[in-house]
């Protein structure tokens, strides 16, 4: 059995403190929502009078400190949720500022690449990608020079995506928003909260964000929610997003929960603990692989803003072996040999291990990355610390951790 060093255990205690704080917030949200077993009736059709759906959105809004929330199985991914937020606010002639390089699947949404069908570019909405920095003086210069009369929205991606920059902490997001809004009080700030939920004892709405968006098959689903996405924020913005999801005049009043509310709420209830387990696995993995010469971001004992652990292999064979081993130690499709392939929304071959009970869930043990230099793996998830320990033990058994030495 893998022995956990004392300094790692100390880090685990800090994670447990945050788990407890977030569990308190979740429990409070459930008490306020007054959910009954009878709410879980299977609804169909228009979903009129779907109490489970309404109470589900009450729980999410309460936890995030938001005025309202839109939580639906009809939102198919985090990218879909973000797109709803963009089109809820932006109109032809508006400009979108993007803080740092966005995730690959976001590029076709804004019209940076692809056919531009249905993209912001096709609708006459322009964008500008800003340099990534958390230096206050540099932020002042960036926003002073880039916020114009037609600048309507600032998009902030909390997690690093397929970039090697640090994940943003919520305190850093607070600073960015504060400085940006000095130059435009009407600026709407949308934060992509994917992978970052429940990692810290606060959320971006509490830091001044107007709108946040994410997926239910990442942190908040705890490996239970079968599909879905969410937005939370100001009431009028959520209403606009609901009109975009359904139709003007219908908004949040329609859309059946289709029996998914139980799984979504159960996943949300377990999420603080499961996110804590994923963080512990990330810390332990970084601790051991860093000793073998693998470059890790963040380092084992750094502050974390998301569950993603970046591993820079600079060797395609070692990268591929790592991802294949993650698949081998997953519960589903563990007999499958992972190979690079092109996936929808990406512009280069991707290697992706995701042998989870929910297809594509990245709160289960999972790892992925573009199969191009410098051969970087983005590892996340785990559900339970013990499964992460078994994975790390396998590196000793299969080819020893020394295999990863430069």
C-alpha positions in Angstrom: 0.0 0.0 0.0 1.3 3.4 -1.0 2.6 5.3 2.0 1.4 9.0 2.2 4.2 11.3 3.5 3.4 13.5 6.5 3.7 16.8 4.6 1.1 15.5 2.1 -1.2 14.5 5.0 -0.9 18.1 6.3 -2.0 19.3 2.8 -4.9 16.9 3.0 -6.0 18.5 6.3 -6.2 21.9 4.6 -8.4 20.3 1.8 -10.7 18.7 4.4 -11.3 22.1 6.0 -12.5 23.5 2.6 -14.7 20.3 2.1 -16.3 21.0 5.5 -17.0 24.7 4.7 -18.5 23.9 1.3 -20.6 21.0 2.8 -22.1 23.5 5.2 -23.1 25.7 2.3 -24.6 22.8 0.4 -26.5 21.6 3.5 -27.9 25.1 4.0 -29.0 25.3 0.4 -30.9 21.9 0.7 -32.6 23.0 3.9 -33.8 26.2 2.3 -35.1 24.5 -0.8 -37.4 22.1 1.2 -37.1 19.3 -1.3 -39.6 16.4 -0.9 -39.3 12.9 -2.2 -42.5 13.6 -4.1 -40.6 16.2 -6.1 -38.8 13.5 -8.0 -41.7 12.5 -10.1 -40.7 11.8 -13.8 -41.8 14.8 -15.8 -42.2 14.9 -19.6 -43.5 17.2 -22.3 -43.3 20.9 -21.5 -42.4 20.4 -17.9 -45.0 22.7 -16.5 -45.1 22.6 -12.7 -41.8 20.7 -12.5 -41.1 21.3 -8.8 -37.9 19.3 -8.8 -36.4 21.5 -11.6 -37.4 24.6 -9.7 -36.0 23.4 -6.4 -32.8 22.2 -8.1 -32.2 25.7 -9.4 -32.9 27.2 -6.0 -30.2 24.9 -4.4 -27.6 25.9 -7.0 -28.4 29.7 -6.7 -28.2 29.5 -2.9 -24.8 27.7 -2.9 -23.2 30.0 -5.4 -24.6 33.1 -3.7 -26.5 34.0 -6.9 -29.8 35.6 -7.5 -30.9 32.8 -9.8 -29.7 29.7 -11.6 -30.4 27.7 -14.7 -29.7 24.0 -14.2 -30.9 21.7 -17.0 -30.2 18.3 -18.5 -30.9 20.0 -21.8 -27.6 21.9 -21.4 -25.2 19.3 -22.8 -21.8 20.6 -21.8 -19.8 23.3 -20.2 -19.2 24.9 -23.6 -22.9 24.8 -24.2 -23.6 26.6 -20.9 -21.0 29.2 -21.7 -22.4 29.8 -25.2 -25.8 30.4 -23.6 -24.3 33.0 -21.4 -22.6 34.7 -24.3 -25.6 34.8 -26.6 -27.8 35.9 -23.6 -25.9 39.1 -23.3 -24.1 39.9 -26.6 -25.7 41.6 -29.6 -24.4 42.5 -33.0 -21.8 45.3 -32.8 -20.8 44.3 -29.2 -17.2 43.4 -28.3 -16.2 40.5 -26.1 -12.9 40.6 -24.2 -11.4 37.2 -23.4 -8.9 37.0 -20.5 -6.1 34.8 -21.7 -6.2 32.0 -24.3 -9.5 30.2 -24.2 -10.1 26.4 -24.2 -10.0 24.8 -27.7 -13.8 24.1 -27.8 -14.4 27.8 -27.3 -12.6 28.8 -30.4 -15.3 27.8 -32.8 -17.9 29.5 -30.6 -16.2 32.9 -31.0 -15.3 32.3 -34.7 -11.6 32.0 -34.3 -11.6 28.9 -36.4 -14.0 26.5 -38.1 -16.9 27.3 -40.4 -18.2 30.1 -38.2 -21.8 28.8 -38.5 -23.7 30.2 -35.6 -20.5 31.7 -34.1 -20.3 35.1 -32.5 -18.3 36.3 -35.6 -21.3 35.3 -37.9 -23.5 37.5 -35.7 -21.2 40.5 -36.0 -19.9 40.2 -32.5 -16.1 40.9 -32.3 -13.7 39.6 -29.7 -10.2 40.4 -28.4 -7.9 38.0 -26.5 -6.1 39.8 -23.7 -2.8 38.9 -22.2 -2.9 36.7 -19.1 -1.6 38.4 -15.9 -2.5 38.9 -12.3 -0.2 41.8 -11.8 -2.4 44.8 -10.7 -0.4 47.4 -12.6 -0.4 45.4 -15.8 -4.2 44.8 -15.4 -4.8 48.5 -15.1 -2.9 49.1 -18.4 -4.7 46.2 -20.2 -8.2 47.3 -19.3 -7.6 51.0 -19.8 -6.3 50.3 -23.3 -8.9 47.7 -24.3 -12.3 48.6 -22.9 -14.1 50.6 -25.5 -17.7 52.0 -25.8 -18.9 48.8 -27.5 -17.1 46.4 -25.0 -20.0 44.6 -23.4 -18.6 41.5 -21.8 -15.4 40.2 -20.1 -15.0 36.4 -20.3 -12.7 34.8 -17.7 -11.7 31.2 -17.8 -10.8 30.0 -14.3 -9.1 26.8 -15.3 -6.0 26.7 -17.5 -7.6 24.7 -20.3 -4.9 23.4 -22.7 -2.6 26.3 -21.7 0.4 26.3 -19.3 -0.6 29.3 -17.3 -1.7 29.0 -13.7 -5.3 28.4 -12.8 -6.9 31.5 -11.4 -7.7 31.7 -7.7 -11.0 33.3 -6.8 -9.2 36.2 -5.1 -7.4 36.9 -8.3 -10.7 36.8 -10.2 -11.9 39.4 -7.7 -9.0 41.7 -8.5 -9.4 41.3 -12.3 -13.2 42.2 -12.0 -12.6 45.1 -9.7 -10.0 46.7 -12.1 -12.0 46.0 -15.2 -15.2 47.5 -13.9 -13.4 50.7 -13.1 -13.4 51.4 -16.8 -16.9 50.2 -17.5 -19.6 49.9 -14.9 -21.9 48.2 -17.5 -19.4 45.5 -18.2 -20.9 42.0 -17.7 -18.4 39.5 -16.4 -18.9 35.8 -17.3 -16.7 33.3 -15.6 -16.1 29.8 -16.9 -16.2 27.9 -13.6 -15.5 24.4 -15.0 -13.2 22.3 -12.8 -13.1 25.1 -10.2 -16.4 24.5 -8.3 -16.0 23.7 -4.6 -12.2 23.8 -4.7 -12.1 27.0 -2.6 -14.5 28.1 0.2 -15.9 30.8 -2.1 -17.1 31.1 -5.7 -16.7 33.7 -8.5 -20.2 35.2 -7.9 -19.1 36.2 -4.4 -16.0 37.8 -6.0 -18.1 40.1 -8.2 -18.8 38.0 -11.3 -22.2 38.6 -12.9 -22.6 35.2 -14.4 -20.9 31.8 -14.1 -21.2 28.7 -16.2 -20.2 25.1 -16.0 -20.8 21.4 -16.6 -22.6 18.9 -14.4 -20.4 16.0 -15.4 -17.4 17.6 -13.7 -17.0 18.7 -10.1 -20.7 19.3 -9.3 -21.9 15.9 -10.6 -19.7 13.8 -8.3 -19.8 11.1 -10.9 -23.6 10.7 -10.4 -25.2 13.4 -12.6 -25.6 11.7 -16.0 -25.6 14.9 -18.1 -26.3 18.7 -17.9 -24.9 22.1 -17.4 -25.6 25.2 -15.3 -25.5 29.0 -15.2 -25.9 31.1 -12.1 -25.8 34.8 -11.5 -28.0 37.9 -11.8 -31.6 37.3 -12.2 -32.0 39.3 -15.5 -29.1 37.5 -17.1 -30.4 34.1 -16.1 -33.7 35.0 -17.6 -32.0 36.0 -20.9 -30.1 32.8 -20.9 -33.3 30.8 -20.4 -34.9 32.6 -23.3 -31.9 31.5 -25.4 -32.2 27.9 -24.2 -35.9 27.6 -24.9 -37.7 30.6 -26.5 -38.7 34.2 -25.7 -41.7 34.2 -23.4 -41.1 30.6 -22.3 -37.7 30.8 -20.6 -37.4 28.9 -17.3 -41.1 27.9 -17.2 -40.6 25.0 -19.6 -38.1 22.1 -19.8 -38.9 18.8 -18.0 -36.3 17.4 -15.6 -37.0 14.0 -17.1 -36.3 12.2 -13.9 -32.7 13.5 -13.8 -33.3 15.9 -10.8 -32.6 13.2 -8.2 -29.2 12.3 -9.7 -28.3 15.9 -10.2 -29.2 16.9 -6.7 -27.5 13.8 -5.2 -24.4 14.5 -7.2 -24.4 18.1 -5.9 -24.9 16.9 -2.3 -21.8 14.6 -2.5 -19.8 17.1 -4.6 -17.8 18.8 -1.7 -16.4 15.4 -0.6 -15.7 14.1 -4.1 -14.0 17.3 -5.1 -11.8 17.0 -2.0 -10.9 13.5 -3.0 -9.9 14.6 -6.5 -7.7 17.4 -5.0 -6.0 14.9 -2.7 -5.2 12.6 -5.7 -3.8 15.6 -7.6 -1.6 16.6 -4.7 -0.3 13.0 -4.3 0.3 12.5 -8.0 2.2 15.8 -8.2 4.3 14.9 -5.2 5.5 11.6 -6.6 5.9 12.5 -10.2 7.7 15.7 -9.4 10.4 13.6 -7.7 11.0 11.7 -10.9 11.7 14.8 -12.9 8.2 15.4 -14.5 7.3 19.1 -14.6 4.1 19.6 -12.7 1.7 22.6 -12.5 0.8 23.4 -9.8 3.4 22.0 -7.5 2.2 19.6 -4.9 1.8 22.1 -2.1 0.7 25.2 -4.1 -2.7 26.8 -3.7 -5.2 25.3 -6.1 -8.1 26.9 -8.0 -9.3 23.8 -9.8 -8.9 20.0 -9.7 -6.6 19.8 -12.8 -3.0 18.6 -12.4 -0.8 19.4 -15.4 2.0 17.0 -16.2 4.6 18.1 -18.8 6.4 15.0 -20.2 8.2 16.4 -23.2 8.2 12.8 -24.6 5.3 11.4 -26.6 5.8 7.8 -25.6 5.8 8.6 -21.9 2.8 10.8 -22.3 0.9 8.0 -24.1 1.9 5.4 -21.5 0.7 7.6 -18.7 -2.7 8.2 -20.3 -3.1 4.5 -21.3 -2.4 3.5 -17.6 -5.1 5.9 -16.4 -7.5 4.2 -18.8 -6.3 0.8 -17.5 -7.1 1.7 -13.9 -10.5 3.1 -14.7 -13.7 1.2 -13.9 -15.2 1.2 -17.5 -13.4 0.2 -20.8 -10.2 -0.5 -18.9 -9.3 -3.1 -21.6 -9.2 -0.4 -24.3 -5.9 0.9 -25.5 -5.9 4.7 -25.9 -4.5 6.1 -29.1 -4.4 9.8 -30.4 -7.4 10.8 -32.4 -9.2 13.9 -33.7 -12.3 14.8 -31.6 -15.1 17.4 -32.3 -14.1 20.9 -31.3 -10.3 20.3 -31.3 -7.7 21.2 -34.0 -5.1 18.6 -33.2 -5.0 14.9 -32.2 -6.0 14.3 -28.6 -5.2 11.4 -26.2 -8.0 11.0 -23.7 -8.5 8.5 -20.9 -12.0 8.5 -19.5 -13.3 5.1 -18.4 -16.1 6.5 -16.3 -19.7 5.5 -15.5 -20.8 8.8 -17.1 -19.3 9.1 -20.6 -16.8 11.9 -20.6 -17.0 12.6 -16.9 -13.8 14.3 -15.7 -14.5 14.0 -12.0 -13.7 10.3 -12.4 -10.1 9.4 -13.0 -9.3 10.9 -16.3 -6.5 12.4 -18.3 -6.2 14.1 -21.7 -4.1 16.4 -23.7 -3.1 17.4 -27.3 -0.7 14.8 -28.8 1.8 17.5 -29.8 5.0 18.9 -28.2 5.6 19.5 -25.3 3.3 16.5 -24.7 1.3 17.8 -21.7 -1.3 15.8 -19.8 -4.1 17.4 -18.0 -5.1 14.9 -15.2 -8.2 15.3 -13.0 -10.7 13.5 -10.9 -10.7 10.3 -8.9 -13.9 10.0 -6.8 -12.0 8.4 -3.9 -8.4 8.8 -2.8 -7.8 5.1 -2.7 -8.3 4.8 -6.5 -5.7 7.4 -7.1 -3.3 5.6 -4.8 -3.8 2.4 -6.7 -3.1 4.3 -9.9 0.2 5.7 -8.5 1.2 2.3 -7.2 0.7 0.9 -10.7 3.5 3.2 -12.0 5.9 1.4 -9.6 4.6 -2.0 -10.6 4.5 -1.5 -14.4 7.7 0.5 -15.1 8.6 2.2 -11.8 8.3 5.9 -11.4 11.9 6.2 -12.6 10.5 5.6 -16.1 9.3 9.2 -16.1 12.8 10.6 -15.5 13.9 13.1 -18.1 
